[in-house]
Amino acid sequence: MHERTSGTSRWDAAPQLVLVPVRGIEIANGYRFGDLTDPDFSVRGGKGWFMTIGATITEQSLSTIAGFWGARHE
């Protein structure tokens, strides 16, 4: 990011390795470099190690969950 009026320049890079242990679940681990601070990104808001966990929920995954619990109660 470069702001022309003040000449301020900030940069950021966050390479990461993403693992998908099962369909619909992602685990990402990486390291954040740069001088851009973002308090929404992490507690420290700057560079350092990070890990995120994500899940994908679709209509198909919900019907599978409902079928599983329905089959258990029959």
N, CA, C and O atoms as a Tripos MOL2 file, in Angstrom:
@<TRIPOS>MOLECULE
protein
  296   295    74     0     0
PROTEIN
NO_CHARGES

@<TRIPOS>ATOM
      1 N           0.8480   -1.1530    0.0000 N.3       1 MET1
      2 CA          0.0000    0.0000    0.0000 C.3       1 MET1
      3 C           0.9060    1.2320    0.0000 C.2       1 MET1
      4 O           1.8820    1.3040    0.7470 O.2       1 MET1
      5 N           0.5670    2.1840   -0.8410 N.am      2 HIS2
      6 CA          1.3430    3.4210   -0.9150 C.3       2 HIS2
      7 C           0.3840    4.6030   -0.9490 C.2       2 HIS2
      8 O          -0.5020    4.6690   -1.8010 O.2       2 HIS2
      9 N           0.5630    5.5350   -0.0190 N.am      3 GLU3
     10 CA         -0.2660    6.7310    0.0510 C.3       3 GLU3
     11 C           0.5520    7.8950   -0.4860 C.2       3 GLU3
     12 O           1.6240    8.1980    0.0370 O.2       3 GLU3
     13 N           0.0530    8.5450   -1.5240 N.am      4 ARG4
     14 CA          0.8340    9.5650   -2.2440 C.3       4 ARG4
     15 C           1.0790   10.8430   -1.4550 C.2       4 ARG4
     16 O           2.1970   11.3580   -1.4680 O.2       4 ARG4
     17 N           0.0730   11.3680   -0.7710 N.am      5 THR5
     18 CA          0.2060   12.6650   -0.1130 C.3       5 THR5
     19 C           1.3280   12.6740    0.9260 C.2       5 THR5
     20 O           2.1620   13.5790    0.9300 O.2       5 THR5
     21 N           1.3510   11.6870    1.7920 N.am      6 SER6
     22 CA          2.3690   11.6480    2.8430 C.3       6 SER6
     23 C           3.5920   10.8300    2.4460 C.2       6 SER6
     24 O           4.6240   10.9060    3.1130 O.2       6 SER6
     25 N           3.4940   10.0480    1.3720 N.am      7 GLY7
     26 CA          4.5930    9.1960    0.9530 C.3       7 GLY7
     27 C           4.7290    7.9350    1.7990 C.2       7 GLY7
     28 O           5.7460    7.2440    1.7430 O.2       7 GLY7
     29 N           3.6930    7.6420    2.5810 N.am      8 THR8
     30 CA          3.7150    6.4580    3.4420 C.3       8 THR8
     31 C           3.5710    5.1920    2.6100 C.2       8 THR8
     32 O           2.7440    5.1200    1.7000 O.2       8 THR8
     33 N           4.3740    4.2120    2.9300 N.am      9 SER9
     34 CA          4.3160    2.9430    2.2220 C.3       9 SER9
     35 C           4.2860    1.8100    3.2310 C.2       9 SER9
     36 O           5.0820    1.7950    4.1690 O.2       9 SER9
     37 N           3.3760    0.8580    3.0500 N.am     10 ARG10
     38 CA          3.2640   -0.3150    3.9200 C.3      10 ARG10
     39 C           3.1510   -1.5510    3.0410 C.2      10 ARG10
     40 O           2.5940   -1.4870    1.9450 O.2      10 ARG10
     41 N           3.6800   -2.6790    3.5170 N.am     11 TRP11
     42 CA          3.5930   -3.9160    2.7470 C.3      11 TRP11
     43 C           3.3280   -5.0730    3.6910 C.2      11 TRP11
     44 O           3.5460   -4.9770    4.8990 O.2      11 TRP11
     45 N           2.8530   -6.1700    3.1150 N.am     12 ASP12
     46 CA          2.5250   -7.3450    3.8960 C.3      12 ASP12
     47 C           2.5510   -8.5660    2.9790 C.2      12 ASP12
     48 O           2.1430   -8.4870    1.8200 O.2      12 ASP12
     49 N           3.0320   -9.6930    3.5020 N.am     13 ALA13
     50 CA          3.0060  -10.9720    2.7870 C.3      13 ALA13
     51 C           2.7600  -12.0610    3.8260 C.2      13 ALA13
     52 O           3.2920  -12.0020    4.9350 O.2      13 ALA13
     53 N           1.9560  -13.0490    3.4650 N.am     14 ALA14
     54 CA          1.6270  -14.1200    4.4080 C.3      14 ALA14
     55 C           1.5700  -15.4700    3.6950 C.2      14 ALA14
     56 O           0.4820  -15.9940    3.4610 O.2      14 ALA14
     57 N           2.7320  -16.0430    3.3440 N.am     15 PRO15
     58 CA          2.7150  -17.3720    2.7310 C.3      15 PRO15
     59 C           2.2020  -18.4020    3.7440 C.2      15 PRO15
     60 O           2.4620  -18.2960    4.9420 O.2      15 PRO15
     61 N           1.4760  -19.3900    3.2420 N.am     16 GLN16
     62 CA          0.9070  -20.3840    4.1400 C.3      16 GLN16
     63 C           0.8340  -21.7520    3.4860 C.2      16 GLN16
     64 O           0.8330  -21.8790    2.2610 O.2      16 GLN16
     65 N           0.7740  -22.7640    4.3240 N.am     17 LEU17
     66 CA          0.5910  -24.1450    3.8990 C.3      17 LEU17
     67 C          -0.8020  -24.5530    4.3420 C.2      17 LEU17
     68 O          -1.1540  -24.4090    5.5130 O.2      17 LEU17
     69 N          -1.6020  -25.0660    3.3990 N.am     18 VAL18
     70 CA         -2.9840  -25.4470    3.7030 C.3      18 VAL18
     71 C          -3.1210  -26.9570    3.6100 C.2      18 VAL18
     72 O          -2.7370  -27.5660    2.6120 O.2      18 VAL18
     73 N          -3.6710  -27.5530    4.6620 N.am     19 LEU19
     74 CA         -3.9480  -28.9840    4.6930 C.3      19 LEU19
     75 C          -5.4530  -29.1910    4.6830 C.2      19 LEU19
     76 O          -6.1940  -28.4400    5.3180 O.2      19 LEU19
     77 N          -5.9080  -30.2160    3.9580 N.am     20 VAL20
     78 CA         -7.3220  -30.5710    3.9020 C.3      20 VAL20
     79 C          -7.4310  -32.0230    4.3850 C.2      20 VAL20
     80 O          -7.3950  -32.9480    3.5740 O.2      20 VAL20
     81 N          -7.5680  -32.2280    5.7250 N.am     21 PRO21
     82 CA         -7.5980  -33.5930    6.2510 C.3      21 PRO21
     83 C          -8.8380  -34.3820    5.8200 C.2      21 PRO21
     84 O          -8.7580  -35.5890    5.5900 O.2      21 PRO21
     85 N          -9.9630  -33.7120    5.7130 N.am     22 VAL22
     86 CA        -11.2010  -34.3130    5.2180 C.3      22 VAL22
     87 C         -11.9100  -33.2690    4.3730 C.2      22 VAL22
     88 O         -11.6730  -32.0710    4.5280 O.2      22 VAL22
     89 N         -12.7690  -33.7180    3.4900 N.am     23 ARG23
     90 CA        -13.4910  -32.7920    2.6120 C.3      23 ARG23
     91 C         -14.2920  -31.7880    3.4460 C.2      23 ARG23
     92 O         -15.0560  -32.1820    4.3270 O.2      23 ARG23
     93 N         -14.1190  -30.5120    3.1720 N.am     24 GLY24
     94 CA        -14.8550  -29.4670    3.8640 C.3      24 GLY24
     95 C         -14.1290  -28.8360    5.0430 C.2      24 GLY24
     96 O         -14.6240  -27.8610    5.6090 O.2      24 GLY24
     97 N         -12.9690  -29.3620    5.4300 N.am     25 ILE25
     98 CA        -12.1870  -28.8070    6.5380 C.3      25 ILE25
     99 C         -10.8170  -28.3930    6.0080 C.2      25 ILE25
    100 O         -10.1560  -29.1650    5.3130 O.2      25 ILE25
    101 N         -10.3910  -27.1700    6.3380 N.am     26 GLU26
    102 CA         -9.0750  -26.6730    5.9400 C.3      26 GLU26
    103 C          -8.3250  -26.1750    7.1640 C.2      26 GLU26
    104 O          -8.8950  -25.4860    8.0090 O.2      26 GLU26
    105 N          -7.0600  -26.5190    7.2580 N.am     27 ILE27
    106 CA         -6.1880  -26.0200    8.3140 C.3      27 ILE27
    107 C          -5.0180  -25.3330    7.6280 C.2      27 ILE27
    108 O          -4.2900  -25.9580    6.8570 O.2      27 ILE27
    109 N          -4.8380  -24.0450    7.9080 N.am     28 ALA28
    110 CA         -3.7670  -23.2670    7.2810 C.3      28 ALA28
    111 C          -2.7970  -22.7830    8.3470 C.2      28 ALA28
    112 O          -3.2090  -22.3320    9.4160 O.2      28 ALA28
    113 N          -1.5030  -22.8810    8.0520 N.am     29 ASN29
    114 CA         -0.4630  -22.4270    8.9580 C.3      29 ASN29
    115 C           0.5360  -21.6320    8.1320 C.2      29 ASN29
    116 O           0.9180  -22.0530    7.0400 O.2      29 ASN29
    117 N           0.9600  -20.4840    8.6480 N.am     30 GLY30
    118 CA          1.9000  -19.6680    7.8960 C.3      30 GLY30
    119 C           2.5910  -18.6420    8.7550 C.2      30 GLY30
    120 O           2.4640  -18.6370    9.9800 O.2      30 GLY30
    121 N           3.3310  -17.7660    8.0850 N.am     31 TYR31
    122 CA          4.0580  -16.7000    8.7720 C.3      31 TYR31
    123 C           3.7720  -15.3970    8.0470 C.2      31 TYR31
    124 O           3.8340  -15.3350    6.8190 O.2      31 TYR31
    125 N           3.4620  -14.3740    8.7960 N.am     32 ARG32
    126 CA          3.1400  -13.0700    8.2250 C.3      32 ARG32
    127 C           4.3450  -12.1500    8.3440 C.2      32 ARG32
    128 O           4.8990  -11.9750    9.4300 O.2      32 ARG32
    129 N           4.7500  -11.5600    7.2130 N.am     33 PHE33
    130 CA          5.8700  -10.6250    7.1370 C.3      33 PHE33
    131 C           5.3390   -9.2320    6.8250 C.2      33 PHE33
    132 O           4.2090   -9.0930    6.3580 O.2      33 PHE33
    133 N           6.1360   -8.2030    7.0780 N.am     34 GLY34
    134 CA          5.8060   -6.8570    6.6430 C.3      34 GLY34
    135 C           5.5870   -5.8970    7.7850 C.2      34 GLY34
    136 O           5.6080   -6.2760    8.9560 O.2      34 GLY34
    137 N           5.3730   -4.6260    7.4180 N.am     35 ASP35
    138 CA          5.1850   -3.5890    8.4300 C.3      35 ASP35
    139 C           3.7360   -3.0860    8.5160 C.2      35 ASP35
    140 O           3.4560   -2.1210    9.2270 O.2      35 ASP35
    141 N           2.8310   -3.7300    7.8040 N.am     36 LEU36
    142 CA          1.4130   -3.3670    7.8700 C.3      36 LEU36
    143 C           0.8050   -4.0270    9.1010 C.2      36 LEU36
    144 O           0.9440   -5.2380    9.2770 O.2      36 LEU36
    145 N           0.1390   -3.2640    9.9500 N.am     37 THR37
    146 CA         -0.5110   -3.8360   11.1280 C.3      37 THR37
    147 C          -2.0140   -3.8720   10.9090 C.2      37 THR37
    148 O          -2.5960   -2.9220   10.3850 O.2      37 THR37
    149 N          -2.6350   -4.9590   11.3070 N.am     38 ASP38
    150 CA         -4.0720   -5.1630   11.1400 C.3      38 ASP38
    151 C          -4.6120   -5.8270   12.4060 C.2      38 ASP38
    152 O          -4.4610   -7.0380   12.5670 O.2      38 ASP38
    153 N          -5.2350   -5.0700   13.3050 N.am     39 PRO39
    154 CA         -5.7250   -5.6570   14.5570 C.3      39 PRO39
    155 C          -6.8140   -6.7020   14.3450 C.2      39 PRO39
    156 O          -7.0750   -7.5000   15.2450 O.2      39 PRO39
    157 N          -7.4490   -6.7170   13.1910 N.am     40 ASP40
    158 CA         -8.4660   -7.7310   12.9020 C.3      40 ASP40
    159 C          -7.8400   -9.0660   12.5200 C.2      40 ASP40
    160 O          -8.5180  -10.0930   12.5620 O.2      40 ASP40
    161 N          -6.5730   -9.0760   12.1520 N.am     41 PHE41
    162 CA         -5.9080  -10.2950   11.7200 C.3      41 PHE41
    163 C          -5.5030  -11.1780   12.9000 C.2      41 PHE41
    164 O          -5.6940  -12.3940   12.8600 O.2      41 PHE41
    165 N          -4.9570  -10.5830   13.9270 N.am     42 SER42
    166 CA         -4.4930  -11.3580   15.0790 C.3      42 SER42
    167 C          -4.4480  -10.4700   16.3100 C.2      42 SER42
    168 O          -4.6850   -9.2640   16.2380 O.2      42 SER42
    169 N          -4.1450  -11.0790   17.4190 N.am     43 VAL43
    170 CA         -4.0690  -10.3300   18.6750 C.3      43 VAL43
    171 C          -3.0010   -9.2510   18.5880 C.2      43 VAL43
    172 O          -3.2250   -8.1090   18.9890 O.2      43 VAL43
    173 N          -1.8320   -9.6210   18.0600 N.am     44 ARG44
    174 CA         -0.7380   -8.6490   17.9400 C.3      44 ARG44
    175 C          -0.9350   -7.7370   16.7370 C.2      44 ARG44
    176 O          -0.4470   -6.6060   16.7350 O.2      44 ARG44
    177 N          -1.6400   -8.2070   15.7200 N.am     45 GLY45
    178 CA         -1.9150   -7.3970   14.5480 C.3      45 GLY45
    179 C          -0.7630   -7.2070   13.5940 C.2      45 GLY45
    180 O          -0.8900   -6.4290   12.6490 O.2      45 GLY45
    181 N           0.3520   -7.8760   13.7910 N.am     46 GLY46
    182 CA          1.5140   -7.7050   12.9340 C.3      46 GLY46
    183 C           2.1040   -9.0190   12.4990 C.2      46 GLY46
    184 O           1.4060  -10.0210   12.3410 O.2      46 GLY46
    185 N           3.4310   -8.9920   12.3070 N.am     47 LYS47
    186 CA          4.1020  -10.1820   11.7910 C.3      47 LYS47
    187 C           4.1570  -11.2900   12.8380 C.2      47 LYS47
    188 O           4.0650  -11.0500   14.0420 O.2      47 LYS47
    189 N           4.3100  -12.5130   12.3300 N.am     48 GLY48
    190 CA          4.4250  -13.6610   13.2110 C.3      48 GLY48
    191 C           3.6850  -14.8670   12.6530 C.2      48 GLY48
    192 O           3.0470  -14.7970   11.6020 O.2      48 GLY48
    193 N           3.7840  -15.9810   13.3850 N.am     49 TRP49
    194 CA          3.1210  -17.2170   12.9920 C.3      49 TRP49
    195 C           1.6240  -17.1170   13.1830 C.2      49 TRP49
    196 O           1.1540  -16.4240   14.0850 O.2      49 TRP49
    197 N           0.8700  -17.8070   12.3350 N.am     50 PHE50
    198 CA         -0.5790  -17.8550   12.4900 C.3      50 PHE50
    199 C          -1.0990  -19.2200   12.0530 C.2      50 PHE50
    200 O          -0.4380  -19.9400   11.3050 O.2      50 PHE50
    201 N          -2.2890  -19.5610   12.5280 N.am     51 MET51
    202 CA         -2.9740  -20.7750   12.1050 C.3      51 MET51
    203 C          -4.4600  -20.4670   12.0430 C.2      51 MET51
    204 O          -5.0110  -19.8390   12.9460 O.2      51 MET51
    205 N          -5.1030  -20.9130   10.9730 N.am     52 THR52
    206 CA         -6.5500  -20.7530   10.8420 C.3      52 THR52
    207 C          -7.1780  -22.1060   10.5390 C.2      52 THR52
    208 O          -6.5620  -22.9750    9.9230 O.2      52 THR52
    209 N          -8.4070  -22.2590   10.9820 N.am     53 ILE53
    210 CA         -9.1830  -23.4660   10.7110 C.3      53 ILE53
    211 C         -10.4790  -23.0250   10.0530 C.2      53 ILE53
    212 O         -11.1620  -22.1320   10.5540 O.2      53 ILE53
    213 N         -10.8210  -23.6500    8.9290 N.am     54 GLY54
    214 CA        -12.0320  -23.2950    8.2010 C.3      54 GLY54
    215 C         -12.8830  -24.5110    7.8940 C.2      54 GLY54
    216 O         -12.3750  -25.6250    7.7660 O.2      54 GLY54
    217 N         -14.1740  -24.2880    7.7770 N.am     55 ALA55
    218 CA        -15.1050  -25.3620    7.4370 C.3      55 ALA55
    219 C         -16.0650  -24.8750    6.3660 C.2      55 ALA55
    220 O         -16.4920  -23.7210    6.3750 O.2      55 ALA55
    221 N         -16.3970  -25.7600    5.4490 N.am     56 THR56
    222 CA        -17.3560  -25.4620    4.4030 C.3      56 THR56
    223 C         -18.6460  -26.2090    4.7140 C.2      56 THR56
    224 O         -18.6430  -27.4270    4.8890 O.2      56 THR56
    225 N         -19.7380  -25.4730    4.7810 N.am     57 ILE57
    226 CA        -21.0480  -26.0890    5.0280 C.3      57 ILE57
    227 C         -21.9250  -25.7820    3.8190 C.2      57 ILE57
    228 O         -22.1230  -24.6220    3.4580 O.2      57 ILE57
    229 N         -22.4460  -26.8310    3.2040 N.am     58 THR58
    230 CA        -23.3360  -26.6820    2.0530 C.3      58 THR58
    231 C         -24.6410  -27.4130    2.3250 C.2      58 THR58
    232 O         -24.7850  -28.0780    3.3500 O.2      58 THR58
    233 N         -25.5890  -27.2890    1.4080 N.am     59 GLU59
    234 CA        -26.8650  -27.9960    1.5520 C.3      59 GLU59
    235 C         -26.6260  -29.5000    1.6290 C.2      59 GLU59
    236 O         -27.3060  -30.2070    2.3740 O.2      59 GLU59
    237 N         -25.6630  -29.9800    0.8600 N.am     60 GLN60
    238 CA        -25.3760  -31.4170    0.8270 C.3      60 GLN60
    239 C         -24.7950  -31.8960    2.1560 C.2      60 GLN60
    240 O         -25.1400  -32.9840    2.6180 O.2      60 GLN60
    241 N         -23.9210  -31.1080    2.7760 N.am     61 SER61
    242 CA        -23.3400  -31.5410    4.0430 C.3      61 SER61
    243 C         -24.3910  -31.5300    5.1480 C.2      61 SER61
    244 O         -24.3370  -32.3660    6.0500 O.2      61 SER61
    245 N         -25.3510  -30.5950    5.0960 N.am     62 LEU62
    246 CA        -26.4110  -30.5560    6.1020 C.3      62 LEU62
    247 C         -27.3480  -31.7430    5.9630 C.2      62 LEU62
    248 O         -27.8040  -32.2890    6.9680 O.2      62 LEU62
    249 N         -27.6450  -32.1540    4.7280 N.am     63 SER63
    250 CA        -28.5140  -33.3140    4.5550 C.3      63 SER63
    251 C         -27.8160  -34.5830    5.0400 C.2      63 SER63
    252 O         -28.4700  -35.4990    5.5400 O.2      63 SER63
    253 N         -26.4920  -34.6410    4.8940 N.am     64 THR64
    254 CA        -25.7370  -35.7850    5.3930 C.3      64 THR64
    255 C         -25.7810  -35.8310    6.9180 C.2      64 THR64
    256 O         -25.9410  -36.9040    7.5000 O.2      64 THR64
    257 N         -25.6420  -34.6940    7.5580 N.am     65 ILE65
    258 CA        -25.7060  -34.6300    9.0200 C.3      65 ILE65
    259 C         -27.1010  -35.0190    9.5020 C.2      65 ILE65
    260 O         -27.2360  -35.7820   10.4580 O.2      65 ILE65
    261 N         -28.1330  -34.5000    8.8500 N.am     66 ALA66
    262 CA        -29.5100  -34.8270    9.2300 C.3      66 ALA66
    263 C         -29.7770  -36.3190    9.0500 C.2      66 ALA66
    264 O         -30.4360  -36.9320    9.8900 O.2      66 ALA66
    265 N         -29.2750  -36.9090    7.9680 N.am     67 GLY67
    266 CA        -29.4430  -38.3410    7.7330 C.3      67 GLY67
    267 C         -28.7380  -39.1760    8.7940 C.2      67 GLY67
    268 O         -29.2460  -40.2110    9.2260 O.2      67 GLY67
    269 N         -27.5660  -38.7140    9.2050 N.am     68 PHE68
    270 CA        -26.8200  -39.4260   10.2440 C.3      68 PHE68
    271 C         -27.6110  -39.4590   11.5540 C.2      68 PHE68
    272 O         -27.7670  -40.5200   12.1580 O.2      68 PHE68
    273 N         -28.1100  -38.3020   11.9920 N.am     69 TRP69
    274 CA        -28.8460  -38.2530   13.2520 C.3      69 TRP69
    275 C         -30.1980  -38.9320   13.1390 C.2      69 TRP69
    276 O         -30.6770  -39.5240   14.1060 O.2      69 TRP69
    277 N         -30.8170  -38.8540   11.9740 N.am     70 GLY70
    278 CA        -32.0890  -39.5610   11.7630 C.3      70 GLY70
    279 C         -31.9240  -41.0630   11.8420 C.2      70 GLY70
    280 O         -32.7690  -41.7510   12.4140 O.2      70 GLY70
    281 N         -30.8440  -41.5820   11.2760 N.am     71 ALA71
    282 CA        -30.5800  -43.0190   11.2940 C.3      71 ALA71
    283 C         -30.2720  -43.5130   12.7080 C.2      71 ALA71
    284 O         -30.5670  -44.6630   13.0350 O.2      71 ALA71
    285 N         -29.6930  -42.6740   13.5380 N.am     72 ARG72
    286 CA        -29.3660  -43.0760   14.9140 C.3      72 ARG72
    287 C         -30.6080  -43.2240   15.7860 C.2      72 ARG72
    288 O         -30.6020  -43.9920   16.7480 O.2      72 ARG72
    289 N         -31.6790  -42.4890   15.4550 N.am     73 HIS73
    290 CA        -32.8810  -42.4850   16.2870 C.3      73 HIS73
    291 C         -33.9820  -43.4080   15.7640 C.2      73 HIS73
    292 O         -35.0890  -43.4170   16.3020 O.2      73 HIS73
    293 N         -33.6910  -44.1730   14.7330 N.am     74 GLU74
    294 CA        -34.7140  -45.0810   14.1830 C.3      74 GLU74
    295 C         -34.6790  -46.4040   14.8780 C.2      74 GLU74
    296 O         -35.4640  -47.2930   14.5510 O.2      74 GLU74
@<TRIPOS>BOND
     1     1     2 1
     2     2     3 1
     3     3     4 2
     4     3     5 am
     5     5     6 1
     6     6     7 1
     7     7     8 2
     8     7     9 am
     9     9    10 1
    10    10    11 1
    11    11    12 2
    12    11    13 am
    13    13    14 1
    14    14    15 1
    15    15    16 2
    16    15    17 am
    17    17    18 1
    18    18    19 1
    19    19    20 2
    20    19    21 am
    21    21    22 1
    22    22    23 1
    23    23    24 2
    24    23    25 am
    25    25    26 1
    26    26    27 1
    27    27    28 2
    28    27    29 am
    29    29    30 1
    30    30    31 1
    31    31    32 2
    32    31    33 am
    33    33    34 1
    34    34    35 1
    35    35    36 2
    36    35    37 am
    37    37    38 1
    38    38    39 1
    39    39    40 2
    40    39    41 am
    41    41    42 1
    42    42    43 1
    43    43    44 2
    44    43    45 am
    45    45    46 1
    46    46    47 1
    47    47    48 2
    48    47    49 am
    49    49    50 1
    50    50    51 1
    51    51    52 2
    52    51    53 am
    53    53    54 1
    54    54    55 1
    55    55    56 2
    56    55    57 am
    57    57    58 1
    58    58    59 1
    59    59    60 2
    60    59    61 am
    61    61    62 1
    62    62    63 1
    63    63    64 2
    64    63    65 am
    65    65    66 1
    66    66    67 1
    67    67    68 2
    68    67    69 am
    69    69    70 1
    70    70    71 1
    71    71    72 2
    72    71    73 am
    73    73    74 1
    74    74    75 1
    75    75    76 2
    76    75    77 am
    77    77    78 1
    78    78    79 1
    79    79    80 2
    80    79    81 am
    81    81    82 1
    82    82    83 1
    83    83    84 2
    84    83    85 am
    85    85    86 1
    86    86    87 1
    87    87    88 2
    88    87    89 am
    89    89    90 1
    90    90    91 1
    91    91    92 2
    92    91    93 am
    93    93    94 1
    94    94    95 1
    95    95    96 2
    96    95    97 am
    97    97    98 1
    98    98    99 1
    99    99   100 2
   100    99   101 am
   101   101   102 1
   102   102   103 1
   103   103   104 2
   104   103   105 am
   105   105   106 1
   106   106   107 1
   107   107   108 2
   108   107   109 am
   109   109   110 1
   110   110   111 1
   111   111   112 2
   112   111   113 am
   113   113   114 1
   114   114   115 1
   115   115   116 2
   116   115   117 am
   117   117   118 1
   118   118   119 1
   119   119   120 2
   120   119   121 am
   121   121   122 1
   122   122   123 1
   123   123   124 2
   124   123   125 am
   125   125   126 1
   126   126   127 1
   127   127   128 2
   128   127   129 am
   129   129   130 1
   130   130   131 1
   131   131   132 2
   132   131   133 am
   133   133   134 1
   134   134   135 1
   135   135   136 2
   136   135   137 am
   137   137   138 1
   138   138   139 1
   139   139   140 2
   140   139   141 am
   141   141   142 1
   142   142   143 1
   143   143   144 2
   144   143   145 am
   145   145   146 1
   146   146   147 1
   147   147   148 2
   148   147   149 am
   149   149   150 1
   150   150   151 1
   151   151   152 2
   152   151   153 am
   153   153   154 1
   154   154   155 1
   155   155   156 2
   156   155   157 am
   157   157   158 1
   158   158   159 1
   159   159   160 2
   160   159   161 am
   161   161   162 1
   162   162   163 1
   163   163   164 2
   164   163   165 am
   165   165   166 1
   166   166   167 1
   167   167   168 2
   168   167   169 am
   169   169   170 1
   170   170   171 1
   171   171   172 2
   172   171   173 am
   173   173   174 1
   174   174   175 1
   175   175   176 2
   176   175   177 am
   177   177   178 1
   178   178   179 1
   179   179   180 2
   180   179   181 am
   181   181   182 1
   182   182   183 1
   183   183   184 2
   184   183   185 am
   185   185   186 1
   186   186   187 1
   187   187   188 2
   188   187   189 am
   189   189   190 1
   190   190   191 1
   191   191   192 2
   192   191   193 am
   193   193   194 1
   194   194   195 1
   195   195   196 2
   196   195   197 am
   197   197   198 1
   198   198   199 1
   199   199   200 2
   200   199   201 am
   201   201   202 1
   202   202   203 1
   203   203   204 2
   204   203   205 am
   205   205   206 1
   206   206   207 1
   207   207   208 2
   208   207   209 am
   209   209   210 1
   210   210   211 1
   211   211   212 2
   212   211   213 am
   213   213   214 1
   214   214   215 1
   215   215   216 2
   216   215   217 am
   217   217   218 1
   218   218   219 1
   219   219   220 2
   220   219   221 am
   221   221   222 1
   222   222   223 1
   223   223   224 2
   224   223   225 am
   225   225   226 1
   226   226   227 1
   227   227   228 2
   228   227   229 am
   229   229   230 1
   230   230   231 1
   231   231   232 2
   232   231   233 am
   233   233   234 1
   234   234   235 1
   235   235   236 2
   236   235   237 am
   237   237   238 1
   238   238   239 1
   239   239   240 2
   240   239   241 am
   241   241   242 1
   242   242   243 1
   243   243   244 2
   244   243   245 am
   245   245   246 1
   246   246   247 1
   247   247   248 2
   248   247   249 am
   249   249   250 1
   250   250   251 1
   251   251   252 2
   252   251   253 am
   253   253   254 1
   254   254   255 1
   255   255   256 2
   256   255   257 am
   257   257   258 1
   258   258   259 1
   259   259   260 2
   260   259   261 am
   261   261   262 1
   262   262   263 1
   263   263   264 2
   264   263   265 am
   265   265   266 1
   266   266   267 1
   267   267   268 2
   268   267   269 am
   269   269   270 1
   270   270   271 1
   271   271   272 2
   272   271   273 am
   273   273   274 1
   274   274   275 1
   275   275   276 2
   276   275   277 am
   277   277   278 1
   278   278   279 1
   279   279   280 2
   280   279   281 am
   281   281   282 1
   282   282   283 1
   283   283   284 2
   284   283   285 am
   285   285   286 1
   286   286   287 1
   287   287   288 2
   288   287   289 am
   289   289   290 1
   290   290   291 1
   291   291   292 2
   292   291   293 am
   293   293   294 1
   294   294   295 1
   295   295   296 2
@<TRIPOS>SUBSTRUCTURE
     1 MET1         2 RESIDUE 1 A MET
     2 HIS2         6 RESIDUE 1 A HIS
     3 GLU3        10 RESIDUE 1 A GLU
     4 ARG4        14 RESIDUE 1 A ARG
     5 THR5        18 RESIDUE 1 A THR
     6 SER6        22 RESIDUE 1 A SER
     7 GLY7        26 RESIDUE 1 A GLY
     8 THR8        30 RESIDUE 1 A THR
     9 SER9        34 RESIDUE 1 A SER
    10 ARG10       38 RESIDUE 1 A ARG
    11 TRP11       42 RESIDUE 1 A TRP
    12 ASP12       46 RESIDUE 1 A ASP
    13 ALA13       50 RESIDUE 1 A ALA
    14 ALA14       54 RESIDUE 1 A ALA
    15 PRO15       58 RESIDUE 1 A PRO
    16 GLN16       62 RESIDUE 1 A GLN
    17 LEU17       66 RESIDUE 1 A LEU
    18 VAL18       70 RESIDUE 1 A VAL
    19 LEU19       74 RESIDUE 1 A LEU
    20 VAL20       78 RESIDUE 1 A VAL
    21 PRO21       82 RESIDUE 1 A PRO
    22 VAL22       86 RESIDUE 1 A VAL
    23 ARG23       90 RESIDUE 1 A ARG
    24 GLY24       94 RESIDUE 1 A GLY
    25 ILE25       98 RESIDUE 1 A ILE
    26 GLU26      102 RESIDUE 1 A GLU
    27 ILE27      106 RESIDUE 1 A ILE
    28 ALA28      110 RESIDUE 1 A ALA
    29 ASN29      114 RESIDUE 1 A ASN
    30 GLY30      118 RESIDUE 1 A GLY
    31 TYR31      122 RESIDUE 1 A TYR
    32 ARG32      126 RESIDUE 1 A ARG
    33 PHE33      130 RESIDUE 1 A PHE
    34 GLY34      134 RESIDUE 1 A GLY
    35 ASP35      138 RESIDUE 1 A ASP
    36 LEU36      142 RESIDUE 1 A LEU
    37 THR37      146 RESIDUE 1 A THR
    38 ASP38      150 RESIDUE 1 A ASP
    39 PRO39      154 RESIDUE 1 A PRO
    40 ASP40      158 RESIDUE 1 A ASP
    41 PHE41      162 RESIDUE 1 A PHE
    42 SER42      166 RESIDUE 1 A SER
    43 VAL43      170 RESIDUE 1 A VAL
    44 ARG44      174 RESIDUE 1 A ARG
    45 GLY45      178 RESIDUE 1 A GLY
    46 GLY46      182 RESIDUE 1 A GLY
    47 LYS47      186 RESIDUE 1 A LYS
    48 GLY48      190 RESIDUE 1 A GLY
    49 TRP49      194 RESIDUE 1 A TRP
    50 PHE50      198 RESIDUE 1 A PHE
    51 MET51      202 RESIDUE 1 A MET
    52 THR52      206 RESIDUE 1 A THR
    53 ILE53      210 RESIDUE 1 A ILE
    54 GLY54      214 RESIDUE 1 A GLY
    55 ALA55      218 RESIDUE 1 A ALA
    56 THR56      222 RESIDUE 1 A THR
    57 ILE57      226 RESIDUE 1 A ILE
    58 THR58      230 RESIDUE 1 A THR
    59 GLU59      234 RESIDUE 1 A GLU
    60 GLN60      238 RESIDUE 1 A GLN
    61 SER61      242 RESIDUE 1 A SER
    62 LEU62      246 RESIDUE 1 A LEU
    63 SER63      250 RESIDUE 1 A SER
    64 THR64      254 RESIDUE 1 A THR
    65 ILE65      258 RESIDUE 1 A ILE
    66 ALA66      262 RESIDUE 1 A ALA
    67 GLY67      266 RESIDUE 1 A GLY
    68 PHE68      270 RESIDUE 1 A PHE
    69 TRP69      274 RESIDUE 1 A TRP
    70 GLY70      278 RESIDUE 1 A GLY
    71 ALA71      282 RESIDUE 1 A ALA
    72 ARG72      286 RESIDUE 1 A ARG
    73 HIS73      290 RESIDUE 1 A HIS
    74 GLU74      294 RESIDUE 1 A GLU
